[in-house]
Amino acid sequence: MPKAKNVLYAQAGGVTAVINASAAAVIETVQKHPETFGKTYAAINGIKGVLEEELVDLSEIDLATLEKLKYQPGAAFKACRFDLDPLEHNPQQYQRVLEVFKHYDIGYFFYNGGNGSMVTAQKVSDYCCEQGHEVICIGVAKTIDNDLALSHCSPGYGSAAKYLATSFIEATIDILSMHDTSTKFFVMEAMGRNVGWLTLAAGLVKEVIPDAPLLLLPAERPFRREAFLKRLEQLVDEKGYCVCMVSEGLQDENGNYVNITAVEHTIEQDYTQLGGVGQVIAKIAADQLDCKTHCAIPDYLQRSASHCVSLTDWEIAYGAGEAAVLAALEGEHGTLPVVVKTSDTPFNWTFESVTLQDVANLELRVPDEFISEDGMDISEAGLNYLLPLIQGEHRPDYRNGLPEVSPIDFMPVKPCLSAFKAVK
């Protein structure tokens, strides 16, 4: 591999509150090795930005912007919901990626995303290398869903869990104070599609209110209506109220989603948008108890709460970006550094590389031992897993009472190639 090849970094999929910490780590670690890396570019809107030659040059990024990046919510370089089609269906996409990589002399590609994004990263690297343009491609892990296989946890999950647990605890105390004359059932709906890791985070209420009347409905267990209602009535009889967290991807006993918001049709496949199950559960509870109920859907709040970032999670996210660049320096290709726990007390970790092919499209589900036998609560093992991931705080500065997280403007590179429109 020739020395001083240029670097391209891109963000993909749903954001996390710490994805930009990984971006900052990639940029800073690359800057420490000018003998290996040339210019650093970032694509706007992930692989879609590569196709449309929408890039920014980060080679001269200033220290103030780098520091701001470390606290910035959202995706500073605009993450995308866009996948490359199969090569045989759309070879023009791959030819265009190669054209862009050749023009900008890209020798290193760091793709910051979840398991699905790793498929795209693998496709890009395989095609470019087959066409004689060698590109070292390394994944940078992230997802609030915590479903990244082969990793102890996913960068981004700890902060989302911290935010949900904090909000759930506060809401529980609210319901506790009002249930005699008002709401007796409160349900919050967590993201996560087909996994219940974020739903599990509500179990942390036990650390503050050990006897909280809690129901968890993780995606790993089918929704059994009669068992739910029986347990709900029991808790309300005992405590006067009940609080609940439900996975957006909850399914009934026949394997059907309890609720679907929409279905997006694309040329290659359909994408199911989940959501609204919390309102369904609230209605079931209201009809059974004949009482007032409330439902909260944190939605994007749980993945963008920069004011409630876990320091541990931030350090893991920064480490993921750093580990990706170090893997490239070691000559790795087609790999993803994942989190490996090295000790429980204190909680420590390191990064070890797995191949993109091994992790692509796999889904890590909540293990049985983290869920109670009845499927509606967290176990002690689940609490022990969660607690280390939410430790510490990493908050942005505040000005005039508000967080200083205004969008960062980057100077776009003037396009040089012919126009190309990326279409789903």
TORKOL-4160 file (C-alpha; in steps of 0.2 Angstrom, whole numbers, padded with zeros to 4 digits, m for minus):
424
<pt num="1" X="0000" Y="0000" Z="0000"/>
<pt num="2" X="0008" Y="0017" Z="m0005"/>
<pt num="3" X="0011" Y="0029" Z="0009"/>
<pt num="4" X="0001" Y="0045" Z="0013"/>
<pt num="5" X="m0015" Y="0039" Z="0005"/>
<pt num="6" X="m0030" Y="0050" Z="0009"/>
<pt num="7" X="m0043" Y="0046" Z="0021"/>
<pt num="8" X="m0062" Y="0046" Z="0020"/>
<pt num="9" X="m0074" Y="0045" Z="0035"/>
<pt num="10" X="m0093" Y="0044" Z="0034"/>
<pt num="11" X="m0107" Y="0041" Z="0046"/>
<pt num="12" X="m0122" Y="0030" Z="0043"/>
<pt num="13" X="m0138" Y="0024" Z="0051"/>
<pt num="14" X="m0147" Y="0031" Z="0066"/>
<pt num="15" X="m0136" Y="0043" Z="0076"/>
<pt num="16" X="m0131" Y="0041" Z="0094"/>
<pt num="17" X="m0126" Y="0055" Z="0107"/>
<pt num="18" X="m0108" Y="0050" Z="0105"/>
<pt num="19" X="m0106" Y="0046" Z="0087"/>
<pt num="20" X="m0096" Y="0062" Z="0084"/>
<pt num="21" X="m0084" Y="0057" Z="0098"/>
<pt num="22" X="m0079" Y="0043" Z="0086"/>
<pt num="23" X="m0077" Y="0055" Z="0072"/>
<pt num="24" X="m0066" Y="0066" Z="0082"/>
<pt num="25" X="m0055" Y="0051" Z="0087"/>
<pt num="26" X="m0053" Y="0046" Z="0069"/>
<pt num="27" X="m0048" Y="0063" Z="0064"/>
<pt num="28" X="m0036" Y="0066" Z="0079"/>
<pt num="29" X="m0028" Y="0049" Z="0077"/>
<pt num="30" X="m0025" Y="0051" Z="0058"/>
<pt num="31" X="m0017" Y="0068" Z="0062"/>
<pt num="32" X="m0004" Y="0059" Z="0073"/>
<pt num="33" X="0002" Y="0049" Z="0058"/>
<pt num="34" X="0006" Y="0060" Z="0043"/>
<pt num="35" X="0018" Y="0048" Z="0037"/>
<pt num="36" X="0004" Y="0036" Z="0033"/>
<pt num="37" X="m0011" Y="0047" Z="0030"/>
<pt num="38" X="m0013" Y="0061" Z="0018"/>
<pt num="39" X="m0029" Y="0072" Z="0018"/>
<pt num="40" X="m0044" Y="0068" Z="0028"/>
<pt num="41" X="m0061" Y="0069" Z="0020"/>
<pt num="42" X="m0078" Y="0066" Z="0027"/>
<pt num="43" X="m0093" Y="0062" Z="0016"/>
<pt num="44" X="m0110" Y="0071" Z="0020"/>
<pt num="45" X="m0124" Y="0059" Z="0021"/>
<pt num="46" X="m0113" Y="0043" Z="0022"/>
<pt num="47" X="m0112" Y="0032" Z="0006"/>
<pt num="48" X="m0125" Y="0043" Z="m0002"/>
<pt num="49" X="m0113" Y="0058" Z="m0001"/>
<pt num="50" X="m0099" Y="0047" Z="m0008"/>
<pt num="51" X="m0110" Y="0044" Z="m0023"/>
<pt num="52" X="m0115" Y="0062" Z="m0025"/>
<pt num="53" X="m0097" Y="0069" Z="m0022"/>
<pt num="54" X="m0103" Y="0078" Z="m0007"/>
<pt num="55" X="m0087" Y="0079" Z="0003"/>
<pt num="56" X="m0078" Y="0091" Z="0016"/>
<pt num="57" X="m0060" Y="0092" Z="0018"/>
<pt num="58" X="m0055" Y="0090" Z="0036"/>
<pt num="59" X="m0036" Y="0091" Z="0034"/>
<pt num="60" X="m0035" Y="0109" Z="0042"/>
<pt num="61" X="m0049" Y="0107" Z="0055"/>
<pt num="62" X="m0045" Y="0118" Z="0070"/>
<pt num="63" X="m0044" Y="0113" Z="0088"/>
<pt num="64" X="m0060" Y="0122" Z="0093"/>
<pt num="65" X="m0070" Y="0113" Z="0080"/>
<pt num="66" X="m0063" Y="0096" Z="0086"/>
<pt num="67" X="m0067" Y="0100" Z="0104"/>
<pt num="68" X="m0085" Y="0105" Z="0099"/>
<pt num="69" X="m0087" Y="0089" Z="0089"/>
<pt num="70" X="m0084" Y="0079" Z="0105"/>
<pt num="71" X="m0099" Y="0086" Z="0113"/>
<pt num="72" X="m0110" Y="0087" Z="0098"/>
<pt num="73" X="m0127" Y="0077" Z="0097"/>
<pt num="74" X="m0134" Y="0071" Z="0080"/>
<pt num="75" X="m0122" Y="0067" Z="0066"/>
<pt num="76" X="m0110" Y="0081" Z="0062"/>
<pt num="77" X="m0108" Y="0074" Z="0044"/>
<pt num="78" X="m0126" Y="0069" Z="0042"/>
<pt num="79" X="m0128" Y="0050" Z="0043"/>
<pt num="80" X="m0139" Y="0042" Z="0030"/>
<pt num="81" X="m0152" Y="0029" Z="0028"/>
<pt num="82" X="m0145" Y="0022" Z="0012"/>
<pt num="83" X="m0138" Y="0006" Z="0007"/>
<pt num="84" X="m0129" Y="0001" Z="m0009"/>
<pt num="85" X="m0140" Y="m0011" Z="m0021"/>
<pt num="86" X="m0133" Y="m0028" Z="m0025"/>
<pt num="87" X="m0119" Y="m0026" Z="m0038"/>
<pt num="88" X="m0128" Y="m0036" Z="m0051"/>
<pt num="89" X="m0143" Y="m0025" Z="m0049"/>
<pt num="90" X="m0134" Y="m0008" Z="m0050"/>
<pt num="91" X="m0116" Y="m0009" Z="m0055"/>
<pt num="92" X="m0117" Y="0010" Z="m0059"/>
<pt num="93" X="m0116" Y="0014" Z="m0040"/>
<pt num="94" X="m0100" Y="0004" Z="m0038"/>
<pt num="95" X="m0092" Y="0011" Z="m0053"/>
<pt num="96" X="m0096" Y="0029" Z="m0046"/>
<pt num="97" X="m0089" Y="0025" Z="m0029"/>
<pt num="98" X="m0073" Y="0019" Z="m0037"/>
<pt num="99" X="m0073" Y="0034" Z="m0048"/>
<pt num="100" X="m0074" Y="0046" Z="m0032"/>
<pt num="101" X="m0061" Y="0035" Z="m0023"/>
<pt num="102" X="m0049" Y="0036" Z="m0037"/>
<pt num="103" X="m0051" Y="0055" Z="m0040"/>
<pt num="104" X="m0048" Y="0059" Z="m0022"/>
<pt num="105" X="m0034" Y="0046" Z="m0020"/>
<pt num="106" X="m0044" Y="0037" Z="m0005"/>
<pt num="107" X="m0034" Y="0023" Z="0002"/>
<pt num="108" X="m0043" Y="0022" Z="0019"/>
<pt num="109" X="m0061" Y="0021" Z="0022"/>
<pt num="110" X="m0069" Y="0022" Z="0039"/>
<pt num="111" X="m0087" Y="0019" Z="0040"/>
<pt num="112" X="m0096" Y="0023" Z="0057"/>
<pt num="113" X="m0112" Y="0013" Z="0058"/>
<pt num="114" X="m0121" Y="m0002" Z="0065"/>
<pt num="115" X="m0121" Y="m0020" Z="0058"/>
<pt num="116" X="m0131" Y="m0016" Z="0043"/>
<pt num="117" X="m0119" Y="m0002" Z="0038"/>
<pt num="118" X="m0105" Y="m0015" Z="0039"/>
<pt num="119" X="m0112" Y="m0023" Z="0024"/>
<pt num="120" X="m0110" Y="m0007" Z="0014"/>
<pt num="121" X="m0092" Y="m0005" Z="0020"/>
<pt num="122" X="m0088" Y="m0023" Z="0015"/>
<pt num="123" X="m0096" Y="m0020" Z="m0003"/>
<pt num="124" X="m0086" Y="m0005" Z="m0005"/>
<pt num="125" X="m0069" Y="m0012" Z="0000"/>
<pt num="126" X="m0072" Y="m0028" Z="m0010"/>
<pt num="127" X="m0077" Y="m0019" Z="m0026"/>
<pt num="128" X="m0063" Y="m0007" Z="m0026"/>
<pt num="129" X="m0050" Y="m0020" Z="m0022"/>
<pt num="130" X="m0056" Y="m0031" Z="m0036"/>
<pt num="131" X="m0055" Y="m0016" Z="m0048"/>
<pt num="132" X="m0036" Y="m0014" Z="m0043"/>
<pt num="133" X="m0039" Y="0001" Z="m0032"/>
<pt num="134" X="m0034" Y="m0005" Z="m0015"/>
<pt num="135" X="m0044" Y="0003" Z="m0001"/>
<pt num="136" X="m0041" Y="m0002" Z="0017"/>
<pt num="137" X="m0059" Y="m0002" Z="0024"/>
<pt num="138" X="m0062" Y="m0002" Z="0043"/>
<pt num="139" X="m0079" Y="m0001" Z="0052"/>
<pt num="140" X="m0082" Y="0011" Z="0067"/>
<pt num="141" X="m0095" Y="0003" Z="0078"/>
<pt num="142" X="m0110" Y="0013" Z="0084"/>
<pt num="143" X="m0129" Y="0010" Z="0088"/>
<pt num="144" X="m0140" Y="0014" Z="0102"/>
<pt num="145" X="m0149" Y="m0003" Z="0100"/>
<pt num="146" X="m0134" Y="m0012" Z="0107"/>
<pt num="147" X="m0137" Y="m0026" Z="0094"/>
<pt num="148" X="m0120" Y="m0026" Z="0087"/>
<pt num="149" X="m0115" Y="m0045" Z="0088"/>
<pt num="150" X="m0098" Y="m0051" Z="0095"/>
<pt num="151" X="m0096" Y="m0034" Z="0105"/>
<pt num="152" X="m0099" Y="m0033" Z="0124"/>
<pt num="153" X="m0109" Y="m0017" Z="0121"/>
<pt num="154" X="m0111" Y="m0005" Z="0106"/>
<pt num="155" X="m0104" Y="0013" Z="0107"/>
<pt num="156" X="m0120" Y="0024" Z="0110"/>
<pt num="157" X="m0130" Y="0012" Z="0120"/>
<pt num="158" X="m0124" Y="0017" Z="0137"/>
<pt num="159" X="m0129" Y="0035" Z="0134"/>
<pt num="160" X="m0146" Y="0031" Z="0127"/>
<pt num="161" X="m0149" Y="0019" Z="0142"/>
<pt num="162" X="m0143" Y="0033" Z="0154"/>
<pt num="163" X="m0156" Y="0045" Z="0147"/>
<pt num="164" X="m0170" Y="0033" Z="0147"/>
<pt num="165" X="m0167" Y="0027" Z="0164"/>
<pt num="166" X="m0165" Y="0045" Z="0171"/>
<pt num="167" X="m0182" Y="0050" Z="0162"/>
<pt num="168" X="m0191" Y="0034" Z="0168"/>
<pt num="169" X="m0185" Y="0036" Z="0186"/>
<pt num="170" X="m0191" Y="0054" Z="0186"/>
<pt num="171" X="m0208" Y="0049" Z="0178"/>
<pt num="172" X="m0210" Y="0035" Z="0191"/>
<pt num="173" X="m0208" Y="0048" Z="0205"/>
<pt num="174" X="m0221" Y="0059" Z="0196"/>
<pt num="175" X="m0233" Y="0045" Z="0195"/>
<pt num="176" X="m0230" Y="0039" Z="0213"/>
<pt num="177" X="m0234" Y="0057" Z="0219"/>
<pt num="178" X="m0251" Y="0058" Z="0209"/>
<pt num="179" X="m0258" Y="0041" Z="0207"/>
<pt num="180" X="m0270" Y="0042" Z="0221"/>
<pt num="181" X="m0281" Y="0055" Z="0211"/>
<pt num="182" X="m0274" Y="0054" Z="0194"/>
<pt num="183" X="m0264" Y="0042" Z="0182"/>
<pt num="184" X="m0261" Y="0025" Z="0188"/>
<pt num="185" X="m0252" Y="0017" Z="0173"/>
<pt num="186" X="m0238" Y="0025" Z="0164"/>
<pt num="187" X="m0229" Y="0017" Z="0149"/>
<pt num="188" X="m0214" Y="0023" Z="0139"/>
<pt num="189" X="m0209" Y="0016" Z="0122"/>
<pt num="190" X="m0191" Y="0012" Z="0118"/>
<pt num="191" X="m0182" Y="0011" Z="0101"/>
<pt num="192" X="m0172" Y="m0005" Z="0096"/>
<pt num="193" X="m0182" Y="m0013" Z="0083"/>
<pt num="194" X="m0181" Y="m0032" Z="0086"/>
<pt num="195" X="m0171" Y="m0031" Z="0102"/>
<pt num="196" X="m0175" Y="m0025" Z="0120"/>
<pt num="197" X="m0159" Y="m0018" Z="0126"/>
<pt num="198" X="m0166" Y="m0001" Z="0128"/>
<pt num="199" X="m0182" Y="m0007" Z="0136"/>
<pt num="200" X="m0170" Y="m0016" Z="0149"/>
<pt num="201" X="m0163" Y="0001" Z="0154"/>
<pt num="202" X="m0180" Y="0005" Z="0163"/>
<pt num="203" X="m0175" Y="m0008" Z="0175"/>
<pt num="204" X="m0162" Y="0004" Z="0183"/>
<pt num="205" X="m0177" Y="0012" Z="0192"/>
<pt num="206" X="m0174" Y="m0002" Z="0205"/>
<pt num="207" X="m0157" Y="0007" Z="0209"/>
<pt num="208" X="m0167" Y="0022" Z="0215"/>
<pt num="209" X="m0184" Y="0014" Z="0220"/>
<pt num="210" X="m0181" Y="m0004" Z="0224"/>
<pt num="211" X="m0200" Y="m0009" Z="0226"/>
<pt num="212" X="m0206" Y="0001" Z="0210"/>
<pt num="213" X="m0221" Y="m0008" Z="0203"/>
<pt num="214" X="m0212" Y="m0011" Z="0186"/>
<pt num="215" X="m0217" Y="m0021" Z="0170"/>
<pt num="216" X="m0204" Y="m0023" Z="0156"/>
<pt num="217" X="m0210" Y="m0029" Z="0139"/>
<pt num="218" X="m0194" Y="m0033" Z="0129"/>
<pt num="219" X="m0195" Y="m0038" Z="0111"/>
<pt num="220" X="m0186" Y="m0054" Z="0115"/>
<pt num="221" X="m0203" Y="m0060" Z="0123"/>
<pt num="222" X="m0220" Y="m0062" Z="0115"/>
<pt num="223" X="m0233" Y="m0051" Z="0122"/>
<pt num="224" X="m0245" Y="m0062" Z="0131"/>
<pt num="225" X="m0260" Y="m0051" Z="0135"/>
<pt num="226" X="m0268" Y="m0061" Z="0149"/>
<pt num="227" X="m0252" Y="m0063" Z="0158"/>
<pt num="228" X="m0248" Y="m0045" Z="0156"/>
<pt num="229" X="m0266" Y="m0040" Z="0163"/>
<pt num="230" X="m0264" Y="m0052" Z="0178"/>
<pt num="231" X="m0247" Y="m0045" Z="0183"/>
<pt num="232" X="m0253" Y="m0027" Z="0180"/>
<pt num="233" X="m0269" Y="m0029" Z="0191"/>
<pt num="234" X="m0258" Y="m0037" Z="0204"/>
<pt num="235" X="m0245" Y="m0022" Z="0205"/>
<pt num="236" X="m0259" Y="m0009" Z="0205"/>
<pt num="237" X="m0268" Y="m0018" Z="0219"/>
<pt num="238" X="m0252" Y="m0019" Z="0229"/>
<pt num="239" X="m0244" Y="m0002" Z="0225"/>
<pt num="240" X="m0259" Y="0009" Z="0218"/>
<pt num="241" X="m0250" Y="0011" Z="0201"/>
<pt num="242" X="m0238" Y="0003" Z="0188"/>
<pt num="243" X="m0225" Y="0009" Z="0177"/>
<pt num="244" X="m0220" Y="0000" Z="0161"/>
<pt num="245" X="m0207" Y="0001" Z="0147"/>
<pt num="246" X="m0210" Y="m0008" Z="0130"/>
<pt num="247" X="m0200" Y="m0011" Z="0115"/>
<pt num="248" X="m0206" Y="m0004" Z="0099"/>
<pt num="249" X="m0203" Y="m0021" Z="0091"/>
<pt num="250" X="m0214" Y="m0030" Z="0103"/>
<pt num="251" X="m0223" Y="m0045" Z="0094"/>
<pt num="252" X="m0238" Y="m0055" Z="0099"/>
<pt num="253" X="m0238" Y="m0074" Z="0101"/>
<pt num="254" X="m0241" Y="m0076" Z="0083"/>
<pt num="255" X="m0225" Y="m0067" Z="0078"/>
<pt num="256" X="m0234" Y="m0051" Z="0072"/>
<pt num="257" X="m0229" Y="m0034" Z="0077"/>
<pt num="258" X="m0241" Y="m0026" Z="0090"/>
<pt num="259" X="m0241" Y="m0010" Z="0080"/>
<pt num="260" X="m0233" Y="m0004" Z="0064"/>
<pt num="261" X="m0232" Y="0015" Z="0060"/>
<pt num="262" X="m0228" Y="0014" Z="0041"/>
<pt num="263" X="m0219" Y="0003" Z="0027"/>
<pt num="264" X="m0207" Y="0012" Z="0016"/>
<pt num="265" X="m0206" Y="0004" Z="m0002"/>
<pt num="266" X="m0189" Y="0004" Z="m0011"/>
<pt num="267" X="m0183" Y="m0004" Z="m0027"/>
<pt num="268" X="m0174" Y="m0018" Z="m0017"/>
<pt num="269" X="m0184" Y="m0020" Z="m0002"/>
<pt num="270" X="m0198" Y="m0014" Z="0010"/>
<pt num="271" X="m0193" Y="m0006" Z="0027"/>
<pt num="272" X="m0205" Y="m0007" Z="0041"/>
<pt num="273" X="m0206" Y="0008" Z="0053"/>
<pt num="274" X="m0210" Y="0003" Z="0070"/>
<pt num="275" X="m0218" Y="0013" Z="0084"/>
<pt num="276" X="m0234" Y="0017" Z="0093"/>
<pt num="277" X="m0235" Y="0001" Z="0103"/>
<pt num="278" X="m0234" Y="0011" Z="0119"/>
<pt num="279" X="m0251" Y="0019" Z="0115"/>
<pt num="280" X="m0258" Y="0002" Z="0112"/>
<pt num="281" X="m0252" Y="m0005" Z="0129"/>
<pt num="282" X="m0259" Y="0011" Z="0137"/>
<pt num="283" X="m0276" Y="0008" Z="0129"/>
<pt num="284" X="m0276" Y="m0010" Z="0135"/>
<pt num="285" X="m0272" Y="m0005" Z="0153"/>
<pt num="286" X="m0285" Y="0009" Z="0153"/>
<pt num="287" X="m0298" Y="m0003" Z="0147"/>
<pt num="288" X="m0294" Y="m0016" Z="0160"/>
<pt num="289" X="m0291" Y="m0004" Z="0175"/>
<pt num="290" X="m0304" Y="0009" Z="0170"/>
<pt num="291" X="m0292" Y="0023" Z="0175"/>
<pt num="292" X="m0281" Y="0037" Z="0167"/>
<pt num="293" X="m0266" Y="0031" Z="0159"/>
<pt num="294" X="m0251" Y="0040" Z="0150"/>
<pt num="295" X="m0239" Y="0035" Z="0136"/>
<pt num="296" X="m0222" Y="0043" Z="0132"/>
<pt num="297" X="m0212" Y="0040" Z="0116"/>
<pt num="298" X="m0195" Y="0047" Z="0118"/>
<pt num="299" X="m0191" Y="0043" Z="0100"/>
<pt num="300" X="m0176" Y="0054" Z="0094"/>
<pt num="301" X="m0173" Y="0061" Z="0112"/>
<pt num="302" X="m0166" Y="0044" Z="0118"/>
<pt num="303" X="m0152" Y="0045" Z="0104"/>
<pt num="304" X="m0148" Y="0063" Z="0104"/>
<pt num="305" X="m0147" Y="0068" Z="0122"/>
<pt num="306" X="m0130" Y="0076" Z="0123"/>
<pt num="307" X="m0134" Y="0083" Z="0141"/>
<pt num="308" X="m0136" Y="0065" Z="0148"/>
<pt num="309" X="m0121" Y="0057" Z="0140"/>
<pt num="310" X="m0112" Y="0043" Z="0150"/>
<pt num="311" X="m0094" Y="0046" Z="0152"/>
<pt num="312" X="m0090" Y="0028" Z="0151"/>
<pt num="313" X="m0100" Y="0027" Z="0134"/>
<pt num="314" X="m0091" Y="0042" Z="0128"/>
<pt num="315" X="m0074" Y="0035" Z="0131"/>
<pt num="316" X="m0079" Y="0019" Z="0122"/>
<pt num="317" X="m0086" Y="0029" Z="0107"/>
<pt num="318" X="m0069" Y="0039" Z="0106"/>
<pt num="319" X="m0060" Y="0022" Z="0108"/>
<pt num="320" X="m0069" Y="0015" Z="0094"/>
<pt num="321" X="m0064" Y="0028" Z="0082"/>
<pt num="322" X="m0046" Y="0027" Z="0088"/>
<pt num="323" X="m0045" Y="0008" Z="0087"/>
<pt num="324" X="m0051" Y="0009" Z="0069"/>
<pt num="325" X="m0037" Y="0020" Z="0064"/>
<pt num="326" X="m0024" Y="0009" Z="0073"/>
<pt num="327" X="m0031" Y="m0006" Z="0065"/>
<pt num="328" X="m0028" Y="0002" Z="0048"/>
<pt num="329" X="m0010" Y="0006" Z="0054"/>
<pt num="330" X="m0008" Y="m0012" Z="0058"/>
<pt num="331" X="m0013" Y="m0017" Z="0040"/>
<pt num="332" X="m0030" Y="m0024" Z="0044"/>
<pt num="333" X="m0043" Y="m0023" Z="0031"/>
<pt num="334" X="m0062" Y="m0027" Z="0031"/>
<pt num="335" X="m0062" Y="m0027" Z="0050"/>
<pt num="336" X="m0072" Y="m0019" Z="0064"/>
<pt num="337" X="m0065" Y="m0016" Z="0081"/>
<pt num="338" X="m0077" Y="m0022" Z="0094"/>
<pt num="339" X="m0078" Y="m0020" Z="0113"/>
<pt num="340" X="m0071" Y="m0034" Z="0124"/>
<pt num="341" X="m0073" Y="m0033" Z="0143"/>
<pt num="342" X="m0057" Y="m0036" Z="0152"/>
<pt num="343" X="m0063" Y="m0034" Z="0170"/>
<pt num="344" X="m0079" Y="m0031" Z="0180"/>
<pt num="345" X="m0072" Y="m0022" Z="0195"/>
<pt num="346" X="m0066" Y="m0009" Z="0190"/>
<pt num="347" X="m0075" Y="m0011" Z="0173"/>
<pt num="348" X="m0062" Y="m0011" Z="0159"/>
<pt num="349" X="m0062" Y="m0015" Z="0141"/>
<pt num="350" X="m0051" Y="m0016" Z="0126"/>
<pt num="351" X="m0054" Y="m0017" Z="0107"/>
<pt num="352" X="m0052" Y="m0032" Z="0096"/>
<pt num="353" X="m0055" Y="m0034" Z="0078"/>
<pt num="354" X="m0068" Y="m0045" Z="0070"/>
<pt num="355" X="m0071" Y="m0046" Z="0051"/>
<pt num="356" X="m0085" Y="m0036" Z="0044"/>
<pt num="357" X="m0092" Y="m0052" Z="0036"/>
<pt num="358" X="m0093" Y="m0060" Z="0053"/>
<pt num="359" X="m0103" Y="m0045" Z="0061"/>
<pt num="360" X="m0113" Y="m0039" Z="0046"/>
<pt num="361" X="m0132" Y="m0041" Z="0048"/>
<pt num="362" X="m0130" Y="m0051" Z="0064"/>
<pt num="363" X="m0142" Y="m0046" Z="0078"/>
<pt num="364" X="m0137" Y="m0047" Z="0097"/>
<pt num="365" X="m0152" Y="m0050" Z="0107"/>
<pt num="366" X="m0155" Y="m0048" Z="0126"/>
<pt num="367" X="m0149" Y="m0065" Z="0133"/>
<pt num="368" X="m0162" Y="m0075" Z="0143"/>
<pt num="369" X="m0152" Y="m0073" Z="0160"/>
<pt num="370" X="m0155" Y="m0054" Z="0159"/>
<pt num="371" X="m0174" Y="m0056" Z="0159"/>
<pt num="372" X="m0184" Y="m0062" Z="0173"/>
<pt num="373" X="m0193" Y="m0079" Z="0172"/>
<pt num="374" X="m0210" Y="m0072" Z="0168"/>
<pt num="375" X="m0202" Y="m0061" Z="0154"/>
<pt num="376" X="m0208" Y="m0045" Z="0161"/>
<pt num="377" X="m0194" Y="m0039" Z="0172"/>
<pt num="378" X="m0175" Y="m0037" Z="0173"/>
<pt num="379" X="m0164" Y="m0049" Z="0182"/>
<pt num="380" X="m0149" Y="m0046" Z="0194"/>
<pt num="381" X="m0138" Y="m0051" Z="0180"/>
<pt num="382" X="m0146" Y="m0038" Z="0168"/>
<pt num="383" X="m0143" Y="m0024" Z="0181"/>
<pt num="384" X="m0125" Y="m0029" Z="0183"/>
<pt num="385" X="m0123" Y="m0028" Z="0165"/>
<pt num="386" X="m0131" Y="m0011" Z="0163"/>
<pt num="387" X="m0124" Y="m0001" Z="0178"/>
<pt num="388" X="m0105" Y="0000" Z="0172"/>
<pt num="389" X="m0111" Y="0007" Z="0155"/>
<pt num="390" X="m0120" Y="0022" Z="0162"/>
<pt num="391" X="m0106" Y="0028" Z="0174"/>
<pt num="392" X="m0100" Y="0046" Z="0174"/>
<pt num="393" X="m0106" Y="0062" Z="0165"/>
<pt num="394" X="m0099" Y="0071" Z="0149"/>
<pt num="395" X="m0110" Y="0086" Z="0147"/>
<pt num="396" X="m0108" Y="0101" Z="0135"/>
<pt num="397" X="m0105" Y="0118" Z="0141"/>
<pt num="398" X="m0120" Y="0129" Z="0143"/>
<pt num="399" X="m0123" Y="0147" Z="0138"/>
<pt num="400" X="m0138" Y="0158" Z="0143"/>
<pt num="401" X="m0145" Y="0143" Z="0151"/>
<pt num="402" X="m0144" Y="0132" Z="0135"/>
<pt num="403" X="m0131" Y="0119" Z="0129"/>
<pt num="404" X="m0119" Y="0125" Z="0116"/>
<pt num="405" X="m0122" Y="0113" Z="0103"/>
<pt num="406" X="m0126" Y="0123" Z="0088"/>
<pt num="407" X="m0123" Y="0114" Z="0071"/>
<pt num="408" X="m0105" Y="0114" Z="0065"/>
<pt num="409" X="m0103" Y="0121" Z="0047"/>
<pt num="410" X="m0090" Y="0113" Z="0036"/>
<pt num="411" X="m0083" Y="0120" Z="0020"/>
<pt num="412" X="m0089" Y="0108" Z="0006"/>
<pt num="413" X="m0076" Y="0102" Z="m0007"/>
<pt num="414" X="m0080" Y="0109" Z="m0025"/>
<pt num="415" X="m0087" Y="0094" Z="m0035"/>
<pt num="416" X="m0075" Y="0090" Z="m0050"/>
<pt num="417" X="m0084" Y="0075" Z="m0057"/>
<pt num="418" X="m0100" Y="0073" Z="m0067"/>
<pt num="419" X="m0116" Y="0074" Z="m0057"/>
<pt num="420" X="m0123" Y="0058" Z="m0050"/>
<pt num="421" X="m0140" Y="0056" Z="m0041"/>
<pt num="422" X="m0141" Y="0042" Z="m0028"/>
<pt num="423" X="m0159" Y="0034" Z="m0029"/>
<pt num="424" X="m0166" Y="0021" Z="m0016"/>
